[in-house]
Amino acid sequence: MKKVLLYILLFLVGGCCGYFLGKGCSKCTKDKEKAEMDPLAYTVVEKEQVDLSTYAKDADGYITLFDGKTLDGWRGYGKDAVPVNWKVEDGTLSFKGSGNGEAQSDGGGDIIFAHKFKNFQLDFEWKISKGGNSGVFYLAQEVTVPREGGEEYLPIWESASEYQILDNENHPDGKLGIDGNRKSASLYDMIPAKPQNSKPYGEWNTASIMVYGGTVVHSQNGVNVVEYHLWTPKWNEMLQASKFKADGDFPIAYVLLKEMGGPNHEGYIGFQDHGDDVWYRNIRIKEL
């Protein structure tokens, strides 16, 4: 009787697996592995960066990131080379879209300039195809997460703010979001660009992004249209009210964006493959 009671007690303590016997059922093994898996686990990948000291500055202190001739200094996000659908075309950095949206078919993918910037003024020009969508990312990180079979890169937008590039009249995003916060020059899905002064598809727009000590300003066609402040209670409130909220579909994005730029508050400049034709030129940056 005592022996039976002992086995019952060990069963209750050890559960169905009977670990007291050195055994374990598949259910408990899976539960143990699940308990040990951190749903917010990620790794920031650090790769060799471009040496900016080899780049000449103009009279205003700007460095040219794209000279209209080569893609020197650029590579694919999470890659070592530029995807083939990004090309130099008539002095522009052009992307030939697949028509598959963010699915990013073979030959596509987002690109970054391989140097992390902290405080800066980024100037560029852009034009978009009819119904087209793209974006410019800043303070981005290259981030991987554990998946069965190895590490997998998160999308770049989970770690970076996005200056929206859009044909407002013909792309659905021009009518989605809240108060126009998916139109061109907006902080995508968070702050609408006002006034909304973009030009129609096929025409060139001027743009700039200024980041300094957490203050961010978007400009479009010579007018400041967005201003916000990173790493503040207000920033956290904005994140929680967006699709990046902590208890939403992208919990790691919330963690990364809350402290955007990481501990050093610096990151990559990136250009988006959203599946549509887009062109950029006169891309230059001044460190502040």
ZATIKOL-468816 format. One record per residue (C-alpha): x, z negated, y. Coordinates in pm, 1 decimal, always signed. Layout:
<sites>
- c1|c3|c2
- X|Z|Y $
...
</sites>
This chain:
<sites>
- c1|c3|c2
- +0.0|+0.0|+0.0 $
- +282.3|-92.8|+238.6 $
- +453.2|+237.6|+161.1 $
- +134.5|+432.1|+244.4 $
- +92.5|+246.3|+573.5 $
- +454.3|+323.1|+664.2 $
- +403.3|+698.3|+611.6 $
- +83.1|+687.9|+821.5 $
- +269.2|+511.9|+1103.0 $
- +556.0|+761.0|+1092.7 $
- +306.5|+1048.9|+1096.3 $
- +135.4|+909.8|+1407.3 $
- +468.2|+859.1|+1586.2 $
- +634.3|+1180.0|+1474.9 $
- +327.8|+1403.5|+1490.1 $
- +254.5|+1687.8|+1253.1 $
- +617.4|+1796.1|+1239.3 $
- +742.8|+1494.1|+1050.8 $
- +1075.8|+1493.5|+1240.3 $
- +1154.7|+1170.6|+1052.4 $
- +1207.2|+1399.0|+754.3 $
- +1427.2|+1635.8|+953.4 $
- +1159.5|+1906.1|+952.8 $
- +946.7|+2076.0|+1217.4 $
- +645.6|+2305.9|+1208.0 $
- +641.8|+2630.7|+1407.0 $
- +370.2|+2503.2|+1642.6 $
- +569.0|+2200.9|+1753.6 $
- +887.5|+2404.8|+1781.5 $
- +712.1|+2646.1|+2018.6 $
- +561.0|+2358.5|+2216.1 $
- +905.6|+2204.3|+2253.9 $
- +1054.8|+2534.1|+2373.7 $
- +766.3|+2578.5|+2617.6 $
- +816.6|+2229.4|+2755.5 $
- +1184.7|+2299.6|+2808.3 $
- +1119.3|+2630.0|+2991.1 $
- +1112.5|+2593.4|+3370.4 $
- +848.3|+2827.9|+3518.5 $
- +1041.4|+2824.0|+3846.5 $
- +1381.6|+2896.3|+3695.1 $
- +1579.1|+3171.2|+3869.6 $
- +1935.8|+3277.0|+3945.8 $
- +2065.6|+3426.1|+4269.5 $
- +2309.0|+3700.2|+4166.7 $
- +2618.7|+3723.8|+4383.9 $
- +2803.3|+4056.1|+4384.8 $
- +3098.8|+4186.6|+4582.3 $
- +3006.6|+4260.8|+4941.5 $
- +3113.8|+4530.9|+5183.5 $
- +3401.5|+4428.9|+5411.9 $
- +3257.9|+4472.7|+5760.9 $
- +3602.9|+4448.8|+5918.7 $
- +3658.6|+4808.2|+5804.6 $
- +3358.7|+4927.3|+6010.5 $
- +3410.9|+5024.6|+6373.3 $
- +3195.6|+4869.9|+6646.1 $
- +3059.0|+5071.8|+6933.8 $
- +3074.0|+4964.1|+7299.6 $
- +2760.4|+4750.0|+7251.3 $
- +2898.6|+4570.3|+6946.1 $
- +2690.5|+4761.0|+6689.0 $
- +2809.2|+4867.8|+6344.6 $
- +2666.0|+5185.8|+6196.2 $
- +2517.3|+5119.2|+5851.5 $
- +2424.4|+5482.0|+5789.0 $
- +2632.7|+5758.3|+5945.5 $
- +2402.0|+6046.0|+5854.0 $
- +2661.8|+6187.5|+5614.1 $
- +2719.3|+5947.0|+5325.6 $
- +2561.3|+5650.7|+5151.2 $
- +2881.2|+5445.7|+5167.8 $
- +2804.4|+5074.1|+5155.5 $
- +2462.5|+5120.6|+4997.0 $
- +2346.5|+5059.2|+4639.7 $
- +2028.3|+5003.5|+4449.5 $
- +1874.1|+4657.2|+4441.3 $
- +1999.1|+4504.0|+4117.3 $
- +2216.9|+4809.8|+4057.1 $
- +2572.1|+4926.3|+4121.3 $
- +2483.6|+5270.6|+4257.6 $
- +2222.8|+5434.1|+4480.2 $
- +1920.0|+5568.1|+4285.5 $
- +1920.3|+5947.8|+4286.9 $
- +1589.6|+5980.8|+4472.9 $
- +1757.9|+5838.9|+4784.3 $
- +1956.6|+6118.0|+4954.4 $
- +2123.4|+6221.8|+5276.2 $
- +1904.2|+6498.9|+5418.2 $
- +1961.9|+6660.7|+5759.1 $
- +2129.7|+6346.1|+5891.1 $
- +1859.0|+6114.4|+5756.2 $
- +1841.5|+5859.7|+5476.8 $
- +1551.3|+6011.2|+5286.7 $
- +1352.7|+5909.8|+4984.5 $
- +1165.2|+6150.9|+4760.4 $
- +860.4|+5965.5|+4634.9 $
- +728.7|+5973.8|+4280.8 $
- +367.4|+5918.2|+4382.3 $
- +357.6|+5617.6|+4148.4 $
- +346.6|+5348.9|+4417.5 $
- +560.4|+5043.2|+4348.2 $
- +598.1|+5140.3|+3982.7 $
- +939.1|+5287.2|+4077.3 $
- +996.4|+5566.9|+3827.1 $
- +1335.1|+5677.5|+3696.5 $
- +1555.8|+5779.2|+3986.2 $
- +1377.4|+5546.2|+4224.9 $
- +1404.3|+5184.1|+4330.9 $
- +1471.2|+4983.3|+4643.4 $
- +1814.7|+5001.1|+4807.5 $
- +2024.4|+4749.4|+5000.3 $
- +2327.2|+4759.0|+5224.9 $
- +2580.9|+4554.9|+5030.0 $
- +2653.1|+4282.8|+5284.7 $
- +2461.1|+3967.2|+5367.5 $
- +2371.8|+3915.7|+5733.8 $
- +2266.7|+3593.6|+5904.8 $
- +2196.1|+3635.5|+6279.2 $
- +2157.1|+3998.2|+6379.4 $
- +1981.7|+4275.0|+6566.7 $
- +1892.9|+4566.0|+6336.4 $
- +1790.3|+4896.2|+6497.1 $
- +1661.2|+5201.2|+6313.0 $
- +1419.3|+5493.9|+6333.4 $
- +1163.5|+5590.7|+6072.2 $
- +898.4|+5845.3|+5990.0 $
- +659.2|+5848.2|+5699.6 $
- +474.6|+6115.0|+5500.8 $
- +96.5|+6152.0|+5516.2 $
- -59.9|+5850.8|+5347.6 $
- +288.8|+5704.9|+5298.6 $
- +405.7|+5345.8|+5260.3 $
- +752.2|+5188.3|+5271.6 $
- +915.5|+4879.7|+5418.5 $
- +1234.5|+4724.1|+5548.9 $
- +1341.1|+4390.6|+5397.4 $
- +1574.9|+4136.0|+5550.7 $
- +1744.2|+3812.1|+5443.4 $
- +1688.7|+3936.4|+5087.4 $
- +1855.7|+3799.9|+4776.0 $
- +1916.4|+3957.8|+4435.8 $
- +1733.6|+3723.1|+4200.5 $
- +1691.4|+3720.7|+3823.1 $
- +1459.3|+3518.5|+3602.1 $
- +1486.8|+3442.8|+3229.9 $
- +1279.7|+3665.6|+3006.2 $
- +1269.9|+3713.8|+2632.4 $
- +1576.9|+3918.2|+2551.1 $
- +1768.7|+3841.6|+2871.2 $
- +1755.8|+3819.0|+3250.8 $
- +1523.1|+4037.6|+3459.8 $
- +1537.7|+4108.3|+3833.7 $
- +1248.4|+3991.4|+4046.9 $
- +1113.6|+4244.8|+4298.9 $
- +1305.8|+4225.6|+4626.0 $
- +989.4|+4132.1|+4819.1 $
- +975.1|+3796.3|+4640.4 $
- +1280.1|+3678.4|+4835.9 $
- +1250.9|+3857.0|+5170.8 $
- +1032.6|+3921.8|+5472.2 $
- +910.5|+4279.7|+5507.9 $
- +876.9|+4492.8|+5820.6 $
- +593.9|+4720.2|+5712.4 $
- +637.4|+5098.7|+5731.2 $
- +302.4|+5279.5|+5703.0 $
- +86.3|+5574.1|+5790.0 $
- -184.8|+5349.3|+5932.8 $
- -452.8|+5615.4|+5942.2 $
- -425.1|+5751.5|+5590.1 $
- -292.0|+5473.4|+5367.0 $
- -540.3|+5210.8|+5235.5 $
- -320.4|+4923.9|+5361.4 $
- -413.6|+5027.8|+5713.2 $
- -762.3|+4894.0|+5641.4 $
- -670.6|+4604.1|+5411.4 $
- -522.0|+4263.2|+5474.9 $
- -637.8|+4043.6|+5763.7 $
- -656.6|+4157.5|+6125.1 $
- -428.5|+4454.3|+6055.7 $
- -143.4|+4253.1|+5905.7 $
- -52.9|+4539.1|+5671.8 $
- -10.7|+4801.5|+5942.8 $
- +328.1|+4929.6|+6054.5 $
- +577.1|+4681.1|+6206.3 $
- +369.0|+4385.2|+6082.1 $
- +524.7|+4100.2|+5890.6 $
- +363.7|+4234.3|+5575.8 $
- +43.3|+4053.3|+5476.5 $
- +115.1|+3766.5|+5716.8 $
- +132.3|+3859.4|+6089.1 $
- -18.9|+4175.7|+6241.7 $
- +188.5|+4382.3|+6482.9 $
- +23.0|+4371.1|+6824.5 $
- -12.1|+4595.2|+7009.7 $
- -23.8|+4847.0|+6725.0 $
- +164.5|+5139.1|+6878.2 $
- +297.6|+5341.5|+6584.3 $
- +302.0|+5719.8|+6595.8 $
- +122.2|+5944.1|+6343.8 $
- +278.5|+6042.4|+6013.3 $
- +559.7|+6294.9|+6044.9 $
- +670.7|+6162.5|+6386.0 $
- +971.6|+5940.9|+6452.3 $
- +926.6|+5575.2|+6549.6 $
- +1193.7|+5343.8|+6688.6 $
- +1214.8|+4993.7|+6542.7 $
- +1420.3|+4675.9|+6557.7 $
- +1435.4|+4342.1|+6380.1 $
- +1603.7|+4045.3|+6548.7 $
- +1688.5|+3729.9|+6353.6 $
- +1856.0|+3441.3|+6532.2 $
- +1854.4|+3078.4|+6422.3 $
- +1522.2|+3123.2|+6244.1 $
- +1348.0|+3309.9|+6526.1 $
- +1237.7|+3657.4|+6415.5 $
- +1110.3|+3939.3|+6637.6 $
- +980.5|+4280.3|+6526.1 $
- +980.0|+4561.8|+6781.7 $
- +815.5|+4903.9|+6756.1 $
- +860.7|+5193.4|+6995.8 $
- +1015.4|+4969.1|+7257.5 $
- +758.4|+4687.7|+7243.3 $
- +791.8|+4343.4|+7078.6 $
- +495.7|+4323.6|+6840.0 $
- +568.3|+4023.9|+6610.4 $
- +737.8|+3687.7|+6663.4 $
- +763.4|+3398.0|+6420.5 $
- +994.9|+3113.1|+6322.1 $
- +1143.3|+3057.8|+5977.9 $
- +1199.1|+2722.9|+5804.4 $
- +933.7|+2539.1|+6007.2 $
- +609.3|+2362.8|+5909.1 $
- +422.0|+2658.8|+6058.8 $
- +618.4|+2898.4|+5835.7 $
- +526.2|+2692.0|+5530.6 $
- +159.4|+2699.3|+5634.7 $
- +173.1|+3077.9|+5669.0 $
- +322.6|+3113.5|+5322.4 $
- +60.3|+2888.2|+5170.9 $
- -213.7|+3096.6|+5333.4 $
- -68.4|+3422.6|+5197.6 $
- -38.5|+3584.3|+4855.4 $
- +294.8|+3400.3|+4826.8 $
- +130.0|+3056.4|+4810.3 $
- +284.4|+2793.7|+4583.3 $
- -6.9|+2785.3|+4339.2 $
- -61.0|+3161.8|+4342.0 $
- +58.2|+3453.5|+4133.4 $
- +415.1|+3443.3|+4268.2 $
- +530.0|+3078.2|+4260.5 $
- +900.2|+3167.2|+4265.8 $
- +840.6|+3379.8|+4574.9 $
- +705.8|+3071.3|+4751.2 $
- +1020.7|+2875.6|+4663.7 $
- +1250.9|+3158.4|+4775.8 $
- +1061.1|+3244.5|+5094.3 $
- +1022.7|+2883.3|+5203.7 $
- +1402.4|+2866.7|+5234.3 $
- +1448.3|+3238.2|+5296.4 $
- +1810.8|+3341.4|+5305.5 $
- +1913.1|+3056.4|+5077.4 $
- +2130.9|+2761.6|+5182.3 $
- +2336.7|+2982.7|+5414.9 $
- +2028.5|+3149.0|+5568.6 $
- +2171.1|+3496.3|+5511.6 $
- +2073.5|+3797.2|+5305.1 $
- +2063.9|+4172.8|+5251.6 $
- +1894.2|+4448.4|+5449.4 $
- +1682.4|+4659.1|+5213.0 $
- +1468.2|+4973.7|+5220.6 $
- +1167.4|+5009.5|+4993.2 $
- +1065.4|+5261.4|+4733.9 $
- +687.3|+5246.8|+4747.9 $
- +646.9|+5583.7|+4577.8 $
- +607.8|+5788.2|+4897.9 $
- +834.6|+6018.5|+5098.2 $
- +1003.0|+5838.2|+5388.6 $
- +1294.9|+5903.0|+5624.1 $
- +1527.8|+5670.3|+5815.8 $
- +1805.9|+5741.0|+6066.3 $
- +2024.2|+5578.3|+6332.3 $
- +2052.6|+5259.3|+6127.5 $
- +2283.7|+5015.8|+6303.7 $
- +2330.3|+4640.6|+6329.8 $
- +2487.2|+4391.0|+6565.1 $
- +2579.0|+4044.1|+6444.2 $
- +2466.4|+3779.2|+6691.1 $
</sites>
